[in-house]
Structure formats: C-alpha cells, structure tokens
C-alpha cells in the first residue's frame, strides 16, 4: 500500500511539472526575446574603469547563450525580467485552471504524504507491538519450560521418596522379622533351661504323672515368657548384674506368691502360719532358681553371640 501511494504521488508530480513546462515553453516561444538586448545593471552606474574595453553588460544572443559570464547585476536583471514574465503568465485566465490543478495536485500530494506518514507510524506501532508480543511469548515459553523442569523435579523427588519409603518399609519389615525371630530363639532357650532346672522340683512335688505334666508345662510357658521379657528388658546392657537378677527375682515372686495365699487364708493361727510361711519361701526360692537358670542360659547365649540382644543394631 505504501509503495503504491508513493508511486502515485511521484507520477502526479511529474505530470504536473511536465504540463507546466510545456505551457510555459509555448508562451515563451510566442514572445521570444529580441536577438540582442543590452541589459545594464541598475547598480552599474559607476564609470568604467580605465583600460577596460568590455561593456558593463553582456549581450544576450537569440539562442539564449551569452558570450561570456554574466556579471551579478545582469543576472539579477534577467531574473527580474523572467519573474515578471512568469507572473504575467500566471495572471492570465487561460492559465488559471492549470494553477488550480497544480494546487489540487499539491493538496493531494500533502494528503498522500500525511496518509503515508500515518501508515508508517501505524506500521511502526504494529512492529513494536509484534516485538512486545514476541517477548511475551518467549517469556511464556521460558516459564512453561521452568514449570516443566520443576514438575519433573517434583516427580523425581516423589519417586525417590516412594522408593526410599518402600526400602525403609522393607528394611523395617526385615528388621522386625529378625527381631521376632531372635525373641523366639530367646524364648526357646529360656524355656528349655527353665524346664530342665525345674524338672527335679516338679518330680519332688508331683504325686502323679498328670500333676508332673501340668507343673512341667506351666514351668515351660513361664520360662518362655521370661526369655522374651528378659531380652527386651536387658536390651544391650548385658553386663548389668542388678538388672538381670532383679528380672529373675520379679518373675520368681510373681510365680511363687500366688500359691501361698489360699493356704494362708484357711488357717490364720500362729501354729500353722509359720509352716505356711516356710512353704511359701521355699516355693518362691524354687521359682527364682528356675528363672535364674534361664537368665544364666540367656546371658551365656548373648555373650557367645548365639542370640542378639534387642535391638539387633546398636
């Protein structure tokens, strides 16, 4: 669009100049200048210098060429005469449509220039807007790229966390299974040691095989429970003598004292109290002996690393 307007303006100006030139040429040829017109400058009223053979003014030939360079006064006189003739031509009625056409053409040229300037300014604004849009687009693309990278990092972190949690869960499960297995082994060692230690006592008190079997089964179960409790109580402090003997005494008292209460409630006189007290002390001592034997067996297995104290990891 801009190139088309420029071409139209240039063509319009060329046409107007061509028409004006042709008209002026036709008018000037109708009234040619005389063959030789002496033109004397208005400012050349001074006397001619001595030794100068040239006239003050130069003669103008009919062909329009001068015989030599025109002085300044002659040039001004020729310009003034030419200006008068042009002004006279412009004042004629037949030249008025031409002048009006030239004015309209000049107005159209000005309007075309204004339109062209407006179009160029709009194009510049459009180019700036396009640059801003491109900058925004690049910023959006950069933000989307950073968002994708952040999302990938988050997903990788989630996967790593899930894997680590699974690994920790599996490790915890394995550790828990290992701890349970060690507790089962401690219960087995304690039950065997306690049963063997309490077997002579059971044989001494039992009057029948069912009574012996019941007493042995109770000793076996209590010794197994003692082994698990002993492992979780001692933990890794396997050289603490007071803790080991205190645990055995607590289990012995818990096993021996309940059998003493029914017999003491039946006879509360002094004659029967002392024998019952002696029997209770013997029963408690027997229970403590059983659990001490189980504790010694467990302590030996811990120190020989047949069993692992709780927890297995220090």
SENUMAR-899867 format. One line per field, with one value per residue: residue in one letter; residue number from 1; z, y, x of N, C-alpha, C in turn. Coordinates in steps of 0.2 Angstrom, whole numbers, plus 2048, in hexadecimal, padded with zeros to 3 digits. Each point is the difference from the previous one (the first is absolute). Last residue first. Example, Ala and Ser with C-alpha at 12.3 -4.5 7.8 and 13.67 -1.06 7.14 Angstrom:
BEGIN
r c(s, a)
k c(2, 1)
n_z c(823, 800)
n_y c(7F5, 7E4)
n_x c(840, 802)
ca_z c(801, 800)
ca_y c(806, 806)
ca_x c(804, 7FC)
c_z c(803, 800)
c_y c(805, 806)
c_x c(7FC, 804)
This chain:
BEGIN
r c(x, x, x, x, x, x, x, x, x, x, x, x, x, x, x, x, x, x, x, x, x, x, x, x, x, x, x, x, x, x, x, x, x, x, x, x, x, x, x, x, x, x, x, x, x, x, x, x, x, x, x, x, x, x, x, x, x, x, x, x, x, x, x, x, x, x, x, x, x, x, x, x, x, x, x, x, x, x, x, x, x, x, x, x, x, x, x, x, x, x, x, x, x, x, x, x, x, x, x, x, x, x, x, x, x, x, x, x, x, x, x, x, x, x, x, x, x, x, x, x, x, x, x, x, x, x, x, x, x, x, x, x, x, x, x, x, x, x, x, x, x, x, x, x, x, x, x, x, x, x, x, x, x, x, x, x, x, x, x, x, x, x, x, x, x, x, x, x, x, x, x, x, x, x, x, x, x, x, x, x, x, x, x, x, x, x, x, x, x, x, x, x, x, x, x, x, x, x, x, x, x, x, x, x, x, x, x, x, x, x, x, x, x, x, x, x, x, x, x, x, x, x, x, x, x, x, x, x, x, x, x, x, x, x, x, x, x, x, x, x, x, x, x, x, x, x, x, x, x, x, x, x, x, x, x, x, x, x, x, x, x, x, x, x, x, x, x, x, x, x, x, x, x, x, x, x, x, x, x, x, x, x, x, x, x, x, x, x, x, x, x, x, x, x, x, x, x, x, x, x, x, x, x, x, x, x, x, x, x, x, x, x, x, x)
k c(314, 313, 312, 311, 310, 309, 308, 307, 306, 305, 304, 303, 302, 301, 300, 299, 298, 297, 296, 295, 294, 293, 292, 291, 290, 289, 288, 287, 286, 285, 284, 283, 282, 281, 280, 279, 278, 277, 276, 275, 274, 273, 272, 271, 270, 269, 268, 267, 266, 265, 264, 263, 262, 261, 260, 259, 258, 257, 256, 255, 254, 253, 252, 251, 250, 249, 248, 247, 246, 245, 244, 243, 242, 241, 240, 239, 238, 237, 236, 235, 234, 233, 232, 231, 230, 229, 228, 227, 226, 225, 224, 223, 222, 221, 220, 219, 218, 217, 216, 215, 214, 213, 212, 211, 210, 209, 208, 207, 206, 205, 204, 203, 202, 201, 200, 199, 198, 197, 196, 195, 194, 193, 192, 191, 190, 189, 188, 187, 186, 185, 184, 183, 182, 181, 180, 179, 178, 177, 176, 175, 174, 173, 172, 171, 170, 169, 168, 167, 166, 165, 164, 163, 162, 161, 160, 159, 158, 157, 156, 155, 154, 153, 152, 151, 150, 149, 148, 147, 146, 145, 144, 143, 142, 141, 140, 139, 138, 137, 136, 135, 134, 133, 132, 131, 130, 129, 128, 127, 126, 125, 124, 123, 122, 121, 120, 119, 118, 117, 116, 115, 114, 113, 112, 111, 110, 109, 108, 107, 106, 105, 104, 103, 102, 101, 100, 99, 98, 97, 96, 95, 94, 93, 92, 91, 90, 89, 88, 87, 86, 85, 84, 83, 82, 81, 80, 79, 78, 77, 76, 75, 74, 73, 72, 71, 70, 69, 68, 67, 66, 65, 64, 63, 62, 61, 60, 59, 58, 57, 56, 55, 54, 53, 52, 51, 50, 49, 48, 47, 46, 45, 44, 43, 42, 41, 40, 39, 38, 37, 36, 35, 34, 33, 32, 31, 30, 29, 28, 27, 26, 25, 24, 23, 22, 21, 20, 19, 18, 17, 16, 15, 14, 13, 12, 11, 10, 9, 8, 7, 6, 5, 4, 3, 2, 1)
n_z c(94F, 7F7, 804, 816, 811, 7FE, 7F8, 7FF, 800, 809, 816, 813, 803, 809, 817, 80E, 802, 810, 816, 807, 806, 816, 811, 804, 80E, 817, 80C, 807, 814, 814, 809, 80D, 817, 80F, 808, 811, 816, 80B, 809, 816, 812, 807, 80E, 817, 808, 7F6, 7EE, 7EA, 7EA, 7F1, 7F8, 7EC, 7EB, 7F7, 7F4, 7E8, 7F3, 800, 7F1, 7EA, 7FF, 809, 7F2, 7EF, 806, 803, 7ED, 7F8, 80B, 7FB, 7ED, 802, 80D, 7F6, 7E8, 7EA, 7EA, 7F2, 7EC, 804, 812, 800, 7EE, 801, 810, 7FC, 7F4, 80B, 810, 7F9, 7FE, 814, 808, 7F6, 808, 815, 802, 7F9, 810, 811, 7F9, 7FE, 814, 809, 7F7, 807, 81B, 815, 803, 807, 7FA, 7E9, 7F8, 803, 7F1, 7EB, 7FA, 7F3, 7E9, 7F5, 7FA, 7ED, 7EB, 7F9, 7F8, 7E9, 7F0, 7FD, 7F3, 7E9, 7F7, 7FD, 7ED, 7ED, 7FD, 7F7, 7E8, 7F3, 7FF, 7F1, 7E9, 7FA, 7FC, 7EB, 7EE, 7FF, 7F8, 7E9, 7F5, 800, 7F1, 7EA, 7FD, 7FE, 7EB, 7EF, 801, 7F8, 7E9, 7F8, 801, 7F0, 7EB, 7FF, 7FC, 7E9, 7F3, 802, 7F5, 7EA, 7FC, 801, 7ED, 7EF, 802, 7FA, 7EA, 7F6, 803, 7F2, 7EB, 7FF, 7FE, 7EA, 7F1, 802, 7F5, 7EA, 7FA, 800, 7ED, 7ED, 800, 7F8, 7E9, 7F6, 801, 7F1, 7EA, 7FC, 7FC, 7EB, 7F0, 7FF, 7F5, 7E8, 7F6, 7FD, 7EE, 7EC, 7FC, 7F8, 7E9, 7F1, 7FE, 7F1, 7E9, 7F8, 7FA, 7EC, 7EF, 806, 808, 80D, 800, 7F1, 806, 80F, 7F6, 7F7, 80E, 807, 7F3, 801, 812, 7FF, 7F4, 80A, 80F, 7F6, 7F9, 811, 806, 7EB, 7EC, 7ED, 7E7, 7EB, 800, 7F9, 7F6, 7E9, 7F5, 80C, 810, 80C, 816, 810, 804, 7ED, 7F7, 7FE, 812, 80A, 813, 80A, 802, 80E, 80D, 804, 804, 80C, 7F4, 7EA, 7E6, 7E6, 7E5, 7EB, 7E7, 7F3, 809, 80C, 7FF, 800, 7FC, 80C, 817, 806, 7FF, 812, 814, 801, 804, 816, 810, 7FF, 80A, 818, 80A, 800, 810, 815, 803, 802, 815, 811, 7FF, 808, 817, 809, 7FF, 810, 815, 802)
n_y c(6FE, 7EA, 7EE, 806, 7F5, 7E8, 7E8, 7E5, 7F0, 809, 800, 80B, 7FD, 7EC, 7FD, 809, 7F4, 7EF, 806, 805, 7EE, 7F8, 80B, 7FC, 7EE, 804, 80C, 7F4, 7F3, 80C, 805, 7EF, 7FE, 80E, 7FB, 7F0, 808, 80A, 7F2, 7F8, 80F, 804, 7F1, 803, 814, 805, 801, 7F0, 7FF, 80E, 7FC, 7F2, 80A, 80E, 7F9, 7FD, 814, 808, 7FA, 80A, 817, 804, 7FB, 80F, 812, 7FC, 800, 815, 80B, 7FA, 80B, 817, 805, 7FE, 809, 7FF, 801, 812, 806, 7FA, 7F9, 7FB, 7F2, 7E9, 7F3, 7F8, 7EC, 7EB, 7F8, 7F3, 7E9, 7F3, 7F9, 7EC, 7EB, 7F9, 7F6, 7E9, 7EF, 7F9, 7F1, 7EA, 7F3, 7F8, 7ED, 7EB, 7FD, 809, 817, 80F, 7FC, 802, 816, 80B, 7FA, 80B, 817, 808, 7FC, 80F, 816, 802, 800, 813, 813, 801, 805, 817, 80E, 7FF, 80D, 817, 805, 803, 814, 812, 800, 809, 817, 80B, 800, 811, 815, 805, 805, 815, 811, 802, 80C, 817, 80B, 803, 812, 815, 806, 807, 816, 810, 804, 80D, 817, 80A, 805, 814, 814, 805, 80A, 817, 80F, 804, 80F, 817, 809, 806, 814, 813, 805, 80C, 817, 80D, 804, 811, 816, 807, 807, 816, 811, 803, 80D, 817, 80A, 803, 813, 815, 804, 807, 817, 80E, 801, 80E, 817, 806, 803, 815, 811, 800, 809, 817, 80A, 800, 811, 815, 801, 804, 817, 80D, 7FE, 80C, 817, 80B, 80E, 818, 810, 805, 7F5, 808, 812, 7FD, 7F9, 810, 80C, 7F6, 802, 814, 802, 7F5, 80A, 810, 7F9, 7FA, 811, 80A, 7F4, 7F8, 7EE, 7F1, 7FB, 801, 7F7, 7F4, 7FC, 804, 815, 80F, 813, 810, 80E, 816, 812, 803, 7FF, 805, 80C, 80F, 811, 800, 808, 80C, 7FE, 7F6, 7E8, 7F4, 7F8, 7F1, 7F9, 7F4, 7FD, 7F0, 7F3, 7F2, 801, 7F1, 7F2, 7F6, 7ED, 7EE, 7FD, 7F4, 7E8, 7F6, 7FD, 7EE, 7EB, 7FB, 7F9, 7EA, 7EF, 7FD, 7F3, 7E9, 7F5, 7FD, 7ED, 7EA, 7FA, 7F8, 7EA, 7EF, 7FC, 7F3, 7E8, 7F5, 7FB, 7ED)
n_x c(873, 7F3, 7F1, 7F1, 7FD, 80F, 809, 80B, 810, 816, 80B, 7F8, 7E8, 7F9, 802, 7EF, 7EC, 7FF, 7FD, 7EA, 7F2, 802, 7F5, 7EA, 7FA, 802, 7EF, 7ED, 802, 7FE, 7EA, 7F6, 807, 7F7, 7EB, 7FE, 803, 7EE, 7F0, 804, 7FC, 7EA, 7F2, 7FE, 7F5, 7E8, 7EF, 7F6, 7F6, 80B, 816, 802, 7FC, 812, 815, 805, 806, 817, 813, 805, 807, 816, 812, 806, 80D, 817, 80D, 807, 812, 816, 80B, 807, 814, 815, 80A, 80B, 7F5, 7F3, 7F3, 7E7, 7F0, 7E9, 7F7, 806, 7F5, 7EA, 7FD, 803, 7EF, 7ED, 803, 7FF, 7EA, 7F6, 807, 7F8, 7EB, 7FF, 806, 7F1, 7EF, 806, 801, 7EC, 7F7, 809, 801, 806, 812, 812, 817, 805, 802, 814, 812, 7FF, 807, 813, 7FD, 7F1, 808, 80E, 7F5, 7F5, 80C, 808, 7F0, 7FA, 80E, 7FD, 7EF, 805, 80B, 7F3, 7F5, 80D, 803, 7EE, 7FF, 80E, 7F9, 7F1, 809, 809, 7F1, 7F8, 80E, 801, 7EE, 801, 80E, 7F7, 7F2, 809, 809, 7F1, 7F8, 80E, 800, 7EF, 803, 80D, 7F7, 7F3, 80B, 806, 7EF, 7FC, 80E, 7FB, 7EF, 806, 80A, 7F2, 7F5, 80C, 802, 7EE, 7FF, 80C, 7F7, 7F0, 808, 806, 7EF, 7F8, 80C, 7FB, 7ED, 802, 809, 7F2, 7F2, 809, 801, 7ED, 7FB, 80C, 7F7, 7EE, 805, 807, 7F0, 7F5, 80B, 7FE, 7ED, 7FF, 80B, 7F4, 7F0, 808, 804, 7EE, 7F9, 80C, 7FA, 7ED, 803, 809, 7F5, 7FD, 815, 814, 816, 811, 80C, 812, 814, 80E, 80E, 814, 813, 80D, 80F, 814, 812, 80D, 811, 814, 80F, 80E, 814, 80F, 806, 80F, 802, 7F5, 7E6, 7E7, 7EA, 7FA, 802, 812, 80C, 814, 80C, 809, 80D, 813, 81A, 818, 812, 810, 7F9, 7E7, 7E6, 7EC, 7E9, 7EA, 7F4, 7EE, 7ED, 805, 7FD, 7FD, 7F9, 7FA, 7FC, 7F2, 7E7, 7ED, 7E9, 7E8, 7F4, 80A, 7FB, 7ED, 801, 80B, 7F5, 7F1, 809, 806, 7F0, 7F8, 80E, 7FF, 7EE, 802, 80E, 7F7, 7F2, 80A, 809, 7F1, 7F8, 80F, 800, 7EF, 802, 80E, 7F7, 7F2)
ca_z c(806, 7FE, 7FD, 7F9, 7FC, 804, 7FF, 800, 7FE, 7FA, 7FB, 800, 7FE, 7F9, 7FD, 800, 7FB, 7F9, 7FF, 7FF, 7F9, 7FB, 800, 7FC, 7F9, 7FE, 7FE, 7FA, 7FA, 7FE, 7FC, 7F9, 7FC, 7FF, 7FB, 7FA, 7FE, 7FE, 7FA, 7FB, 7FF, 7FD, 7F9, 800, 800, 807, 802, 807, 804, 802, 805, 806, 802, 803, 808, 803, 800, 805, 807, 7FF, 7FC, 805, 805, 7FD, 7FF, 806, 802, 7FB, 802, 806, 7FF, 7FC, 803, 804, 806, 806, 802, 806, 7FE, 7FA, 801, 806, 7FF, 7FB, 802, 804, 7FC, 7FC, 803, 801, 7FA, 7FE, 804, 7FE, 7F9, 800, 802, 7FB, 7FB, 803, 801, 7FA, 7FD, 803, 7FD, 7FA, 7FA, 803, 7FD, 802, 807, 802, 7FE, 805, 807, 7FF, 804, 807, 803, 801, 806, 806, 801, 802, 807, 805, 7FF, 804, 808, 802, 800, 806, 806, 7FF, 802, 807, 804, 800, 804, 807, 801, 801, 807, 805, 800, 803, 807, 802, 7FF, 805, 806, 800, 800, 806, 805, 7FF, 802, 807, 802, 7FF, 805, 807, 800, 800, 807, 804, 7FE, 804, 807, 800, 7FF, 806, 805, 7FE, 801, 807, 802, 7FE, 805, 806, 800, 800, 807, 804, 7FE, 804, 807, 800, 7FF, 806, 805, 7FF, 802, 808, 803, 7FF, 805, 806, 800, 800, 807, 804, 7FF, 804, 807, 802, 800, 806, 806, 800, 803, 807, 803, 800, 804, 807, 802, 802, 807, 804, 7FD, 801, 7FA, 801, 805, 7FE, 7FB, 804, 803, 7FB, 7FE, 805, 7FF, 7FA, 801, 804, 7FC, 7FB, 804, 803, 7FA, 7FE, 805, 807, 802, 807, 805, 7FD, 801, 803, 807, 802, 7FF, 7F9, 800, 7FC, 7FA, 7FF, 807, 802, 800, 7FA, 7FF, 7FD, 7FA, 802, 7FE, 7F9, 802, 7FE, 7FC, 805, 804, 807, 804, 807, 805, 805, 804, 7FF, 7FA, 801, 801, 801, 7FC, 7F9, 7FF, 801, 7FB, 7FA, 801, 800, 7F9, 7FB, 801, 7FD, 7F9, 7FE, 801, 7FB, 7F9, 800, 800, 7F9, 7FB, 801, 7FE, 7F9, 7FE, 801, 7FB, 7F9, 800, 800)
ca_y c(804, 805, 7FD, 7FE, 805, 804, 807, 804, 7FC, 802, 7FC, 802, 807, 800, 7FC, 804, 806, 7FD, 7FE, 806, 802, 7FB, 802, 806, 7FF, 7FC, 804, 804, 7FC, 7FE, 806, 801, 7FB, 802, 806, 7FD, 7FC, 805, 803, 7FB, 7FF, 806, 7FF, 7FA, 800, 800, 806, 800, 7FB, 803, 804, 7FC, 7FC, 803, 801, 7FA, 7FE, 803, 7FC, 7F9, 800, 802, 7FB, 7FB, 803, 800, 7F9, 7FD, 803, 7FC, 7F9, 7FF, 801, 7FA, 803, 7FF, 7F9, 801, 7FF, 803, 801, 804, 807, 803, 801, 806, 806, 802, 804, 808, 803, 801, 806, 807, 801, 802, 807, 805, 801, 805, 807, 803, 802, 806, 806, 802, 7FC, 7F9, 7FD, 802, 800, 7F9, 7FD, 802, 7FD, 7FA, 7FF, 801, 7FB, 7F9, 800, 801, 7F9, 7FB, 801, 7FE, 7F9, 7FD, 801, 7FC, 7F9, 7FF, 800, 7FA, 7FB, 801, 7FE, 7F9, 7FE, 800, 7FB, 7F9, 800, 7FF, 7F9, 7FC, 800, 7FC, 7F8, 7FD, 7FF, 7FA, 7F9, 800, 7FE, 7F9, 7FC, 800, 7FC, 7F9, 7FE, 800, 7FA, 7FA, 800, 7FD, 7F9, 7FC, 800, 7FC, 7F9, 7FE, 7FF, 7F9, 7FB, 800, 7FD, 7F8, 7FD, 800, 7FB, 7F9, 7FF, 7FF, 7F9, 7FC, 800, 7FD, 7F9, 7FE, 800, 7FB, 7FA, 800, 7FE, 7F9, 7FD, 801, 7FC, 7F9, 7FF, 7FF, 7FA, 7FB, 801, 7FE, 7F9, 7FE, 800, 7FB, 7FA, 800, 7FF, 7F9, 7FC, 801, 7FC, 7F9, 7FF, 7FC, 7F9, 7FB, 7FF, 804, 7FD, 7FA, 802, 802, 7FB, 7FD, 804, 800, 7F9, 800, 804, 7FC, 7FB, 803, 802, 7FA, 7FD, 804, 7FF, 803, 806, 800, 7FF, 800, 806, 7FF, 7FF, 7F9, 7FE, 7FE, 7FA, 800, 7FB, 7FA, 7FE, 804, 7FC, 801, 7FB, 7FA, 802, 801, 7FA, 801, 803, 807, 802, 802, 806, 800, 804, 800, 802, 805, 802, 7FD, 803, 806, 7FF, 806, 805, 800, 804, 807, 803, 800, 806, 806, 801, 801, 807, 804, 800, 804, 807, 802, 801, 805, 806, 801, 802, 807, 804, 800, 804, 807, 802, 801, 806, 806)
ca_x c(802, 805, 806, 7FF, 7FB, 7FC, 802, 7FA, 7FB, 7FD, 803, 807, 802, 7FF, 805, 806, 800, 800, 807, 804, 7FE, 803, 807, 800, 7FE, 805, 806, 7FF, 800, 807, 803, 7FD, 803, 807, 7FF, 7FE, 806, 805, 7FD, 801, 807, 803, 800, 803, 807, 803, 804, 802, 7FC, 7F9, 801, 801, 7FB, 7FB, 800, 7FE, 7F9, 7FB, 7FF, 7FE, 7FA, 7FB, 800, 7FC, 7F9, 7FD, 7FF, 7FB, 7FA, 7FE, 7FE, 7FA, 7FA, 7FE, 7FD, 805, 801, 804, 807, 802, 807, 802, 7FE, 803, 807, 800, 7FE, 805, 806, 7FE, 800, 807, 803, 7FD, 802, 807, 7FF, 7FD, 805, 805, 7FE, 7FF, 807, 802, 7FC, 802, 7FE, 7FE, 7FB, 7FA, 800, 800, 7F9, 7FB, 801, 7FE, 7FA, 801, 805, 7FD, 7FB, 804, 803, 7FB, 7FE, 805, 802, 7FB, 801, 806, 7FE, 7FC, 805, 804, 7FB, 7FF, 806, 800, 7FB, 803, 805, 7FC, 7FC, 806, 803, 7FA, 7FF, 806, 7FF, 7FB, 803, 805, 7FC, 7FD, 806, 802, 7FB, 801, 806, 7FE, 7FB, 804, 804, 7FC, 7FE, 806, 801, 7FB, 802, 806, 7FD, 7FC, 805, 804, 7FC, 800, 806, 800, 7FB, 804, 805, 7FD, 7FE, 806, 802, 7FC, 801, 807, 7FE, 7FC, 805, 804, 7FD, 800, 806, 801, 7FC, 803, 806, 7FE, 7FD, 806, 803, 7FC, 801, 807, 800, 7FC, 804, 805, 7FD, 7FE, 807, 802, 7FB, 802, 807, 7FF, 7FD, 805, 800, 7FA, 7FB, 7FA, 7FB, 7FC, 7FB, 7FA, 7FD, 7FC, 7FA, 7FB, 7FD, 7FC, 7FB, 7FC, 7FC, 7FC, 7FA, 7FD, 7FD, 7FA, 7FB, 801, 7FC, 7FD, 805, 807, 804, 807, 800, 800, 7F9, 7FE, 7FC, 7FB, 801, 7FC, 7FE, 7FA, 7F9, 7FC, 7FB, 803, 805, 807, 804, 804, 807, 801, 806, 806, 7FE, 7FF, 805, 7FD, 805, 7FD, 805, 806, 804, 804, 807, 802, 7FB, 802, 807, 7FE, 7FC, 804, 804, 7FD, 7FE, 806, 802, 7FB, 801, 806, 7FF, 7FB, 803, 805, 7FC, 7FD, 805, 802, 7FB, 800, 805, 7FE, 7FC, 803, 804, 7FC)
c_z c(7FE, 806, 7FD, 7FD, 802, 7FC, 805, 7FF, 7FF, 7FC, 7F9, 7FB, 7FF, 7FD, 7F8, 7FD, 800, 7FB, 7F9, 7FF, 7FE, 7F9, 7FB, 800, 7FB, 7F8, 7FE, 7FE, 7FA, 7FA, 7FE, 7FC, 7F9, 7FB, 7FE, 7FA, 7F9, 7FD, 7FD, 7F9, 7FA, 7FE, 7FC, 7F8, 7FE, 7FF, 807, 802, 807, 803, 803, 806, 806, 802, 803, 807, 803, 7FE, 804, 807, 7FF, 7FD, 805, 806, 7FD, 7FF, 807, 803, 7FB, 803, 806, 7FE, 7FC, 804, 804, 806, 806, 804, 806, 7FF, 7FA, 801, 806, 7FF, 7FB, 802, 804, 7FB, 7FB, 803, 800, 7F9, 7FE, 803, 7FE, 7F9, 801, 802, 7FA, 7FB, 803, 800, 7FA, 7FE, 804, 7FD, 7F9, 7FA, 803, 7FD, 803, 807, 802, 7FE, 805, 807, 800, 804, 807, 803, 801, 806, 807, 801, 803, 807, 805, 800, 804, 807, 802, 800, 806, 806, 801, 803, 807, 803, 800, 805, 807, 801, 801, 807, 805, 7FF, 803, 808, 803, 7FF, 806, 807, 800, 801, 807, 805, 7FF, 803, 807, 802, 7FF, 805, 806, 800, 802, 807, 804, 7FE, 804, 807, 800, 800, 806, 805, 7FF, 802, 808, 802, 7FE, 805, 806, 7FF, 801, 808, 804, 7FE, 804, 808, 801, 800, 807, 806, 7FF, 802, 807, 802, 7FF, 806, 807, 801, 801, 807, 805, 7FF, 804, 808, 803, 800, 806, 806, 800, 803, 808, 804, 800, 805, 807, 801, 801, 807, 804, 7FE, 802, 7FB, 801, 805, 7FD, 7FB, 804, 803, 7FB, 7FE, 805, 7FF, 7FA, 801, 805, 7FC, 7FB, 804, 802, 7FA, 7FF, 804, 807, 801, 807, 806, 7FE, 801, 803, 807, 803, 800, 7F9, 7FF, 7FC, 7FB, 800, 807, 803, 800, 7FA, 7FF, 7FE, 7FA, 802, 7FF, 7F9, 801, 7FD, 7FD, 804, 803, 808, 804, 806, 805, 805, 804, 800, 7FA, 802, 801, 800, 7FC, 7F9, 7FF, 800, 7FA, 7FA, 800, 7FF, 7F9, 7FC, 801, 7FC, 7F8, 7FD, 801, 7FB, 7FA, 800, 800, 7F9, 7FB, 801, 7FD, 7F9, 7FE, 801, 7FB, 7FA, 800)
c_y c(807, 805, 805, 7FD, 807, 805, 804, 808, 803, 7FB, 802, 7FB, 801, 807, 801, 7FC, 804, 806, 7FD, 7FF, 806, 803, 7FB, 802, 805, 7FE, 7FC, 805, 804, 7FB, 7FF, 805, 800, 7FB, 802, 805, 7FD, 7FD, 805, 802, 7FA, 7FF, 805, 7FE, 7FA, 7FF, 800, 806, 800, 7FA, 803, 805, 7FC, 7FC, 803, 800, 7F9, 7FE, 803, 7FC, 7F8, 800, 802, 7FA, 7FA, 803, 800, 7F9, 7FD, 803, 7FC, 7F9, 7FF, 801, 7FA, 803, 7FF, 7F9, 800, 7FF, 804, 801, 805, 807, 804, 802, 807, 806, 801, 803, 808, 804, 802, 806, 806, 802, 803, 807, 805, 801, 804, 807, 803, 802, 806, 806, 803, 7FC, 7F9, 7FC, 801, 7FF, 7F9, 7FE, 802, 7FC, 7F9, 7FF, 802, 7FB, 7F9, 800, 801, 7F9, 7FA, 801, 7FE, 7F8, 7FC, 801, 7FC, 7F9, 7FF, 7FF, 7F9, 7FB, 800, 7FD, 7F8, 7FE, 800, 7FB, 7F9, 7FF, 7FF, 7F8, 7FC, 800, 7FD, 7F9, 7FE, 800, 7FA, 7F9, 7FF, 7FE, 7F9, 7FB, 800, 7FC, 7F8, 7FD, 7FF, 7F9, 7FA, 7FF, 7FD, 7F8, 7FC, 7FF, 7FB, 7F9, 7FE, 7FF, 7F9, 7FA, 7FF, 7FD, 7F8, 7FC, 800, 7FA, 7F9, 7FE, 7FE, 7F8, 7FB, 7FF, 7FC, 7F8, 7FD, 7FF, 7F9, 7F9, 800, 7FD, 7F8, 7FC, 800, 7FB, 7F9, 7FF, 7FF, 7F9, 7FB, 800, 7FD, 7F8, 7FE, 800, 7FA, 7FA, 801, 7FE, 7F9, 7FD, 801, 7FC, 7F9, 7FE, 7FB, 7F9, 7FC, 800, 804, 7FD, 7FA, 802, 802, 7FA, 7FD, 803, 7FF, 7F9, 800, 804, 7FC, 7FB, 803, 802, 7FA, 7FE, 805, 800, 803, 807, 800, 7FF, 7FF, 807, 7FF, 7FF, 7F9, 7FD, 7FE, 7F9, 7FF, 7FC, 7FA, 7FD, 805, 7FC, 801, 7FA, 7F9, 801, 801, 7F9, 801, 803, 807, 802, 803, 806, 7FF, 803, 801, 802, 806, 802, 7FD, 803, 807, 7FF, 807, 805, 800, 804, 807, 802, 800, 806, 806, 801, 802, 808, 805, 800, 804, 808, 802, 801, 807, 807, 801, 802, 808, 805, 800, 805, 808, 802, 801, 806)
c_x c(7FF, 801, 805, 806, 803, 7FB, 7FB, 803, 7F9, 7FC, 7FD, 804, 807, 801, 7FF, 806, 806, 800, 801, 807, 804, 7FF, 804, 808, 802, 7FF, 806, 805, 7FF, 801, 807, 802, 7FD, 803, 807, 800, 7FF, 806, 805, 7FE, 801, 807, 803, 801, 803, 807, 803, 804, 802, 7FC, 7F9, 801, 801, 7FA, 7FA, 800, 7FF, 7F9, 7FB, 7FF, 7FD, 7F9, 7FA, 7FF, 7FC, 7F9, 7FC, 7FE, 7FA, 7F9, 7FD, 7FE, 7FA, 7FA, 7FD, 7FD, 804, 801, 804, 808, 802, 807, 801, 7FE, 804, 807, 801, 7FF, 806, 806, 7FE, 801, 807, 803, 7FE, 803, 807, 800, 7FE, 805, 805, 7FD, 800, 807, 803, 7FD, 802, 7FD, 7FE, 7FA, 7F9, 800, 800, 7F9, 7FB, 801, 7FD, 7FB, 802, 805, 7FD, 7FC, 804, 804, 7FB, 7FE, 805, 802, 7FB, 802, 805, 7FE, 7FC, 805, 803, 7FB, 800, 806, 800, 7FB, 803, 805, 7FD, 7FD, 805, 803, 7FB, 801, 806, 7FF, 7FC, 803, 805, 7FC, 7FD, 806, 802, 7FA, 801, 806, 7FF, 7FB, 804, 804, 7FC, 7FE, 806, 801, 7FB, 802, 806, 7FE, 7FC, 805, 803, 7FB, 800, 806, 800, 7FB, 804, 805, 7FD, 7FE, 806, 802, 7FC, 802, 807, 7FF, 7FD, 805, 804, 7FC, 800, 807, 800, 7FC, 803, 806, 7FE, 7FD, 806, 803, 7FC, 800, 807, 7FF, 7FC, 805, 805, 7FD, 7FE, 807, 802, 7FB, 802, 806, 7FE, 7FD, 805, 801, 7FA, 7FB, 7FA, 7FC, 7FD, 7FA, 7FA, 7FC, 7FC, 7FA, 7FA, 7FC, 7FB, 7F9, 7FB, 7FC, 7FB, 7F9, 7FC, 7FC, 7FA, 7FA, 802, 7FD, 7FC, 805, 807, 803, 806, 800, 800, 7F9, 7FE, 7FD, 7FA, 802, 7FB, 7FE, 7FB, 7FA, 7FD, 7FB, 803, 805, 807, 804, 803, 806, 800, 806, 805, 7FE, 7FD, 806, 7FD, 805, 7FD, 805, 807, 803, 803, 808, 803, 7FC, 802, 807, 7FF, 7FC, 805, 804, 7FD, 7FE, 806, 802, 7FB, 801, 806, 7FF, 7FC, 803, 805, 7FC, 7FD, 806, 802, 7FB, 801, 806, 7FE, 7FC, 804, 804)
